[in-house]
Structures are given as structure tokens and as C-alpha cells.
Amino acid sequence: MRRTVIQADLLSGLTRQQSNIVVLSNSIAQDPPDWTLFQHSVLCHVQLPRTRTHERRYEKSSGQSSLLIEAGALWTGSEWVQQPLPYGIKPRIAFMHIISEAIRTQSPRVDVGRSARSFMKDLGLDLNGRSYAEFRRQIAALSACRMTIGFGNTTIEAKPVEEFNTWDGLNSQNETSVQLDPGVIQLSSKFFATLMDHAVPLDPRAISGLQHSSLALDIYTWLAQRICRVDTKRGDDIPWARLKEQFGQDYKNRHSFKRDFLKSLLAVQAVYPAAHLEAGRSCLTLFPSSPPIAKTMVSMTGSLGRILKQLPALGN
């Protein structure tokens, strides 16, 4: 395995976040990953909300793909508690881990540790009180929500999590005990079936480098399933208006969306060097490119938790 030493002076003046992306970019350009992460292809194209919403229903469509998410409720042992819609970085990272473990083990039943803290540790998340409480809320929201997935002429009603049996005192801010048996999240049979046919391999180092931004993660996962399907040398032109419809629901005007999109795109290009694209005044042009993980390199063996432990603390 080839190694390249990056001189310290090249990293001077950069933020910790920028330095991390530079180092990871070098690693990605030089060597294949030791492990592989996965995401559902529809969730690569139409993603979870990026910011908090008080709505109970969220709909996002792009082309022939559509995602409808409805907030649900969880039973605490004494009452049903309504959960919000999941949003932000934490459920994105956690869901990738759950999906990847399901694919690796070829089973919809995923071990998520004996406590929320142990699961957070496996994901490399900050264990401070605020992050811990937010993580529990987001996992609860993700487990309770109902998803309806549409692609082509197919509609699949698939609550992604069929069983959420884990972490005593789900609504408590502090865990006072640890379960004797590992916690379990079991994906529904419908979601698992579609996942086995529509999983997109991702480079875990890229996910690590982009963990600061939901928008950057969304652009990366979208490119991972989209750009490798471009088959004309002249490329595919995607107007900024269409990109705003897909990624910019939180923006009032196209100018501010384009500014933030291009900023995030720079980070994405650093950790996805095989992606060939050009940002113009009226559109983004995608050229034929290799996927981030070559099919021959996709590995379903090993502990994904070991890679995810390398992730620094995540924000929302």
C-alpha cells in the first residue's frame, strides 16, 4: 500500500476541518478503502431533511425518484410518544451504518450496542451531554418514521425500522444502566429487500471528511450514484434551477443556494477525485466518471464500526 507524506507547511494556515479533508483526499487518491459503506440509492437522490422542521410530513422529489417521510411514535412502556421528523447529520451517519451492517451480514437485524453511548462511540460521535441527547432524539425519530419510496412507476411503503428494541430509558437524558443483551434495530422486510437491489457503495473516508455538513454529504452521495451513469463525452447539463429544487428547499433565492452549493462541492471534489464535473453560470455539467468505489473493491467483510470510530464529533 502506497503512502504519501504531506508536509506540515502545506497544512499550515488551514482549519482542522480543511486539513482533515486534504489528508483524506490524498489517501483516497492513493489507495482503495479498507471497508465500504452503503446507502440506499433513493436516499442518495432524495435525502432526509437537513434542518429541523415542526411539520409531521416531508416530501422530496427529483426526476423519477421521490421520498415521503411521515413522523411516527414510539412506545415507552407506559405511553406512546410522538417523535419529530429526523434531520441533520446524525441520522444520516447512523442510517449509513445500519444499512451497511445489514448488507455486510446479509441480515435486516442490526446490533447497535448495549447503550446509546456505546453506539455513539462506535460511530465516533462526541459523547458530551448535548450531542448525546440530540443523538438519542434523532435515532428515536428515525426509528419511528415511516417512509414511502417512489422510483420509476414503483411505489413502496416501507417503514425502514420494523423493530426498535434497545437502550432502556429512551426518553431519559442520562442512562443509568446498560442492557445485558445488545440493542437491536431491525429493518423492515420491504426496505431490506429494496436495499439489497439498490445499495450504493461509498468511501468511508469521504464520509469522514464531509461529516461537518449535511449538504456536502448529500452532494457526495448524489454524485456517487449519478455521475457514474453519465455515458456521453459531452456530459449531462443540470441547470441550477433543477439543482435548487433538489438540494435547496431551505433557500429562498438561487444566489445563496448556488454559493453554498459550490462551497460544499469543493470539499466533495477533494474526497471524490474521480468525479469529473464543471460548474458553469447556468448549469453543472457532469462528465463520465468512475464510481467512488469500484465494483471489484466492494467488500462486505470486516467491522464497519472500526472505520466509523475514526469519525470526529458531528454537528447537526
HELIX and SHEET records of a PDB file:
HELIX    1   1 ALA A    8  LEU A   11  1                                   4    
HELIX    2   2 ARG A   16  GLN A   30  1                                  15    
HELIX    3   3 SER A   41  HIS A   45  1                                   5    
HELIX    4   4 ILE A   89  THR A  105  1                                  17    
HELIX    5   5 ALA A  116  LEU A  123  1                                   8    
HELIX    6   6 GLY A  129  ALA A  144  1                                  16    
HELIX    7   7 SER A  189  ASP A  197  1                                   9    
HELIX    8   8 PRO A  204  GLY A  209  1                                   6    
HELIX    9   9 SER A  214  ARG A  226  1                                  13    
HELIX   10  10 ILE A  227  ARG A  229  5                                   3    
HELIX   11  11 TRP A  240  PHE A  247  1                                   8    
HELIX   12  12 ARG A  254  VAL A  271  1                                  18    
HELIX   13  13 LYS A  295  MET A  297  5                                   3    
HELIX   14  14 LEU A  304  LEU A  308  1                                   5    
SHEET    1   A 2 LEU A  37  HIS A  40  0                                        
SHEET    2   A 2 ALA A 199  LEU A 202 -1                                        
SHEET    1   B 4 ARG A  57  SER A  62  0                                        
SHEET    2   B 4 SER A  65  GLU A  70 -1                                        
SHEET    3   B 4 ARG A 146  PHE A 151 -1                                        
SHEET    4   B 4 THR A 154  GLU A 157 -1                                        
SHEET    1   C 2 ALA A  73  TRP A  75  0                                        
SHEET    2   C 2 TRP A  80  GLN A  82 -1                                        
SHEET    1   D 3 ARG A 109  ASP A 111  0                                        
SHEET    2   D 3 VAL A 184  LEU A 187 -1                                        
SHEET    3   D 3 VAL A 161  ASN A 165 -1                                        
SHEET    1   E 3 ASP A 236  PRO A 239  0                                        
SHEET    2   E 3 CYS A 283  LEU A 286 -1                                        
SHEET    3   E 3 LEU A 277  ALA A 279 -1                                        
END                                                                             
